[in-house]
Amino acid sequence: MAAYSVAPQAEQRLLAAGRPEDALRIVQNCLARQDVRDRWFDMPDLDEVHFDCLEALG
């Protein structure tokens, strides 16, 4: 779960640098690698930056 804790910060930096595609790729990788047993846990930081990526991409 440690990768999920740093992903939102990395994504925010990529968004600030004008790289929303790269930020979205990180979100998608985190979500794809999330353990099936943990999927019912909400990750608000990851969710928030996921929405930020989608908004940045229009």
Residue frames as qw, qx, qy, qz and C-alpha x, y, z in Angstrom:
[[0.000, 0.884, 0.467, 0.000, 0.00, 0.00, 0.00],
 [0.414, -0.578, 0.060, 0.701, 3.03, 2.30, 0.25],
 [0.292, 0.140, 0.525, 0.787, 2.99, 3.08, -3.46],
 [0.067, -0.735, -0.598, -0.312, -0.53, 4.43, -3.10],
 [0.376, -0.798, -0.262, 0.392, 0.60, 6.84, -0.40],
 [0.319, -0.466, 0.273, 0.779, 3.15, 8.58, -2.65],
 [0.337, 0.389, 0.692, 0.505, 1.20, 8.38, -5.89],
 [0.052, 0.901, 0.431, -0.003, -1.06, 11.38, -5.22],
 [0.277, -0.811, 0.159, 0.490, 1.95, 13.63, -4.58],
 [0.414, -0.146, 0.646, 0.625, 3.69, 12.42, -7.74],
 [0.257, 0.599, 0.687, 0.320, 0.53, 12.97, -9.75],
 [0.067, -0.940, -0.240, 0.234, 0.05, 16.49, -8.40],
 [0.334, -0.610, 0.382, 0.609, 3.61, 17.35, -9.43],
 [0.355, 0.142, 0.737, 0.557, 3.01, 15.97, -12.91],
 [0.135, 0.806, 0.570, 0.091, -0.22, 17.93, -13.21],
 [0.192, -0.891, -0.008, 0.412, 1.55, 21.11, -12.10],
 [0.339, -0.418, 0.570, 0.620, 4.20, 20.44, -14.75],
 [0.542, 0.481, -0.184, -0.664, 1.52, 20.19, -17.44],
 [0.239, 0.258, -0.912, -0.212, 1.77, 16.42, -17.82],
 [0.687, -0.088, 0.319, -0.647, -1.77, 15.15, -17.15],
 [0.856, 0.227, -0.397, -0.241, -1.36, 12.06, -19.35],
 [0.453, 0.314, -0.746, 0.373, 1.58, 10.87, -17.25],
 [0.291, -0.213, 0.570, -0.738, -0.29, 11.61, -14.03],
 [0.818, 0.045, 0.014, -0.573, -3.32, 9.67, -15.22],
 [0.734, 0.287, -0.615, -0.010, -1.10, 6.72, -16.16],
 [0.125, 0.267, -0.773, 0.561, 0.14, 6.55, -12.55],
 [0.572, -0.059, 0.369, -0.730, -3.44, 6.60, -11.22],
 [0.857, 0.192, -0.252, -0.406, -4.50, 3.87, -13.61],
 [0.560, 0.314, -0.739, 0.206, -1.51, 1.71, -12.68],
 [0.136, -0.213, 0.695, -0.673, -2.24, 2.11, -8.97],
 [0.715, 0.047, 0.201, -0.668, -5.88, 1.21, -9.45],
 [0.816, 0.281, -0.446, -0.237, -5.01, -1.79, -11.64],
 [0.483, 0.285, -0.754, 0.343, -2.49, -3.12, -9.12],
 [0.443, -0.373, 0.410, -0.705, -4.71, -2.63, -6.12],
 [0.005, 0.029, -0.990, 0.138, -5.31, -5.90, -4.35],
 [0.398, -0.371, -0.651, -0.528, -8.81, -7.23, -4.91],
 [0.480, -0.487, -0.666, 0.297, -9.25, -7.58, -1.16],
 [0.256, -0.374, -0.232, 0.861, -8.53, -3.86, -0.69],
 [0.067, 0.320, 0.506, 0.798, -10.81, -2.51, -3.41],
 [0.303, -0.747, -0.567, -0.169, -13.64, -1.77, -1.01],
 [0.438, -0.575, -0.195, 0.663, -11.36, 0.60, 0.92],
 [0.299, 0.927, 0.190, 0.125, -11.75, 4.17, -0.27],
 [0.622, -0.166, 0.052, 0.763, -8.55, 6.02, -1.15],
 [0.137, 0.917, 0.322, -0.192, -9.72, 9.65, -1.18],
 [0.206, -0.720, 0.356, 0.558, -6.29, 11.09, -2.06],
 [0.313, -0.052, 0.797, 0.513, -6.00, 8.85, -5.10],
 [0.252, 0.668, 0.698, 0.062, -9.62, 9.48, -6.07],
 [0.003, 0.897, 0.123, -0.424, -9.14, 13.25, -5.84],
 [0.155, -0.580, 0.533, 0.597, -6.08, 13.33, -8.05],
 [0.354, 0.233, 0.846, 0.324, -7.76, 10.91, -10.47],
 [0.210, 0.832, 0.506, -0.084, -10.56, 13.44, -10.93],
 [0.110, -0.830, 0.187, 0.513, -7.99, 16.23, -11.28],
 [0.323, -0.225, 0.740, 0.545, -6.32, 14.31, -14.09],
 [0.297, 0.513, 0.777, 0.213, -9.59, 13.73, -15.90],
 [0.080, 0.916, 0.270, -0.285, -10.52, 17.41, -15.57],
 [0.213, -0.675, 0.406, 0.578, -7.12, 18.48, -16.90],
 [0.272, -0.026, 0.821, 0.501, -7.62, 16.25, -19.93],
 [0.396, 0.111, -0.190, -0.892, -11.09, 17.65, -20.53]]
